[in-house]
Amino acid sequence: MVNERSWQEFRDSGLFWLINTFLHTFGWAIVIDVDDNGIAKSAYPARVKFRGFTEKINTEGYEKVSAYMLENAEELLKESKE
């Protein structure tokens, strides 16, 4: 099953932050260019020098991922058994 989603939904879920947290370990990140309205124009992998995020961004990321898991746990479990 493949169900295309928007970059905005990916960002709102906290998964974008989570993936970039992992990628920072290797000096990589996924970059999303957005227009003035916050709509994604393009996305690409990039080499980066920075590692990690601020405490504030990390806290927000953990909250978003936790909320995503809570809201989607039943569906994710069901899908994993199919």
C-alpha positions in Angstrom: 0.0 0.0 0.0 1.2 3.5 -0.9 -0.8 6.5 0.2 0.8 9.8 -0.8 0.8 12.4 1.9 1.8 16.1 1.9 5.1 17.4 3.2 3.1 19.6 5.6 1.4 16.5 7.1 4.9 14.9 7.4 6.2 18.0 9.2 3.1 18.4 11.4 3.4 14.8 12.6 7.0 15.4 13.9 8.3 12.6 11.7 10.3 15.1 9.6 12.1 16.3 12.7 12.6 12.7 13.9 14.2 11.6 10.6 16.4 14.7 10.4 17.5 14.1 14.0 18.8 10.7 12.9 20.3 12.0 9.6 22.2 14.7 11.5 24.3 11.9 13.0 25.8 11.4 9.6 26.0 15.0 8.6 22.9 14.8 6.4 19.4 16.3 6.4 16.3 16.5 4.3 15.6 20.1 3.3 12.1 21.3 2.3 11.9 24.6 0.5 8.6 26.4 1.2 7.0 29.4 -0.4 5.7 32.5 1.5 2.5 30.6 2.3 4.4 27.6 3.8 3.7 25.3 0.9 6.5 22.9 -0.1 8.1 23.8 -3.4 10.8 21.2 -3.4 12.6 18.7 -1.1 16.1 17.3 -1.3 18.8 15.6 0.7 21.7 17.8 1.8 25.0 17.6 3.6 25.0 19.7 6.7 27.6 20.8 9.3 25.2 21.2 12.2 24.3 18.3 14.5 21.0 18.2 16.3 18.4 20.8 17.2 17.7 23.2 20.1 16.0 22.0 23.3 12.9 23.9 22.3 12.7 22.3 18.8 13.4 18.8 20.3 10.7 19.3 22.9 8.2 20.3 20.2 9.3 17.3 18.1 8.9 14.8 20.9 5.4 16.2 21.6 4.4 16.0 17.9 5.7 12.4 17.5 4.0 11.3 20.8 0.7 12.8 19.7 1.0 11.2 16.3 1.6 7.8 17.9 -1.3 8.2 20.2 -3.7 9.2 17.4 -2.5 6.5 15.0 -1.6 3.6 17.3 -4.6 1.4 16.4 -4.3 1.8 12.7 -0.5 1.3 12.8 -0.9 -1.9 14.8 -3.7 -3.1 12.4 -1.5 -2.4 9.3 1.5 -4.2 10.8 -0.6 -7.4 11.1 -1.9 -7.3 7.6 
